[in-house]
Amino acid sequence: MRHVWVRSILALIWLAAAVVSGLSGNIEMTLVYVIIGGVFLYFAYTSWRKKGE
């Protein structure tokens, strides 16, 4: 279950970086950070759901 927490925390860090990048006006990197954060959240969610079954 620890890997789910690590992936979730990494996703939050990437999404926070997206917010900071968006505020600074760097739209290209904002999109990259949102995609990376979304991927981390997706895999954390699928691991969490698989563990629950």
Secondary structure in CASP SS format (residue, H / E / C, confidence):
PFRMAT SS
TARGET T0000
AUTHOR 0000-0000-0000
METHOD secondary structure of the structure
MODEL  1
M C 1.00
R H 1.00
H H 1.00
V H 1.00
W H 1.00
V H 1.00
R H 1.00
S H 1.00
I H 1.00
L H 1.00
A H 1.00
L H 1.00
I H 1.00
W H 1.00
L H 1.00
A H 1.00
A H 1.00
A H 1.00
V H 1.00
V H 1.00
S H 1.00
G H 1.00
L H 1.00
S H 1.00
G C 1.00
N C 1.00
I H 1.00
E H 1.00
M H 1.00
T H 1.00
L H 1.00
V H 1.00
Y H 1.00
V H 1.00
I H 1.00
I H 1.00
G H 1.00
G H 1.00
V H 1.00
F H 1.00
L H 1.00
Y H 1.00
F H 1.00
A H 1.00
Y H 1.00
T H 1.00
S H 1.00
W H 1.00
R H 1.00
K H 1.00
K H 1.00
G H 1.00
E C 1.00
END
